[in-house]
Amino acid sequence: MEQQLTGSHQKTYDAVFQHPIARDLKWVDVRSLLVALADSVREESDVLKVSRHGKSLLLRRPNRSGMQDIQALMKVRHFLEESAVVAPDPAAVDVHRSST
């Protein structure tokens, strides 16, 4: 991860990535994590749209306070993976390029 998260955000982040996926996550915690990591956030009625490093995620607020929908949690997991900034691999840089 490229930025330091607070204790509660880190706990939620870890729970999203645990195997098997956590079934006791609360919507407010997942929403708070996404808002903390997002470059932009837009909320309209029951839909949360977050963007991070050129990737976007649309999530519907669950009817209950918990995030029991495994599909939604997997969307969050994939969004966090895909939108993470990865440092370039130094081995991939061509150090033998000529400067002609």
Phi and psi in degrees as a GROMACS rama.xvg file:
@    title "Ramachandran Plot"
@    xaxis  label "Phi"
@    yaxis  label "Psi"
@TYPE xy
-93.676  -6.5858  GLU-2
-136.614  156.591  GLN-3
-80.1186  130.464  GLN-4
-102.934  153.893  LEU-5
-68.6788  167.932  THR-6
-55.3961  -47.2281  GLY-7
-69.6927  -37.5548  SER-8
-67.0055  -40.203  HIS-9
-64.1661  -40.2603  GLN-10
-62.749  -43.0048  LYS-11
-66.3744  -43.9596  THR-12
-57.6618  -47.5953  TYR-13
-61.9603  -39.0087  ASP-14
-66.8815  -34.7904  ALA-15
-63.3555  -34.2203  VAL-16
-96.8879  -1.15691  PHE-17
-71.4162  154.586  GLN-18
-120.317  126.059  HIS-19
-68.2146  161.564  PRO-20
-60.8387  142.319  ILE-21
-64.41  138.395  ALA-22
-110.303  7.67866  ARG-23
-114.339  18.522  ASP-24
-74.2541  143.685  LEU-25
-99.3068  144.806  LYS-26
-55.0178  -44.9493  TRP-27
-61.3042  -34.5747  VAL-28
-72.3726  -43.1386  ASP-29
-65.1816  -44.9762  VAL-30
-59.2659  -45.3954  ARG-31
-61.4143  -41.966  SER-32
-61.5412  -48.5817  LEU-33
-62.1303  -42.0256  LEU-34
-63.8911  -39.4027  VAL-35
-65.0003  -33.5042  ALA-36
-92.4326  -16.7458  LEU-37
-75.425  149.53  ALA-38
-80.3662  -35.019  ASP-39
-145.918  149.835  SER-40
-136.074  136.118  VAL-41
-138.215  130.534  ARG-42
-123.054  129.93  GLU-43
-134.885  120.739  GLU-44
45.3683  -106.143  SER-45
-108.368  19.8326  ASP-46
-119.051  131.432  VAL-47
-109.752  125.857  LEU-48
-118.119  121.831  LYS-49
-122.076  144.839  VAL-50
-125.98  143.038  SER-51
-152.653  122.091  ARG-52
49.5101  43.1898  HIS-53
84.2138  -1.75884  GLY-54
-108.081  148.482  LYS-55
-126.879  153.903  SER-56
-138.338  131.288  LEU-57
-110.488  126.913  LEU-58
-130.78  134.399  LEU-59
-87.6402  137.014  ARG-60
-64.5656  130.318  ARG-61
-68.3886  157.155  PRO-62
-66.8411  -26.8715  ASN-63
-111.715  173.26  ARG-64
-73.6205  -21.1999  SER-65
-91.2345  160.948  GLY-66
-104.91  74.476  MET-67
-83.2346  -13.8835  GLN-68
-74.8057  105.695  ASP-69
-63.5045  -36.8272  ILE-70
-60.2139  -42.9894  GLN-71
-65.0684  -41.5991  ALA-72
-65.1957  -35.7493  LEU-73
-67.4817  -35.5522  MET-74
-62.0925  -41.9302  LYS-75
-63.2218  -45.7846  VAL-76
-58.9515  -49.0965  ARG-77
-64.4013  -38.664  HIS-78
-61.6783  -45.5105  PHE-79
-63.9084  -38.434  LEU-80
-66.8121  -48.5528  GLU-81
-70.9945  -27.2245  GLU-82
-96.7814  1.7263  SER-83
-70.4683  144.076  ALA-84
-86.9188  125.02  VAL-85
-110.216  130.033  VAL-86
-65.8098  141.948  ALA-87
-61.8251  144.813  PRO-88
-76.819  117.405  ASP-89
-59.057  -28.7488  PRO-90
-69.3549  -20.6887  ALA-91
-81.945  -14.448  ALA-92
-79.1632  131.481  VAL-93
-81.8164  101.392  ASP-94
-83.2858  -5.0748  VAL-95
-99.5384  12.0818  HIS-96
-67.235  138.605  ARG-97
-86.7171  152.056  SER-98
-105.723  47.1137  SER-99
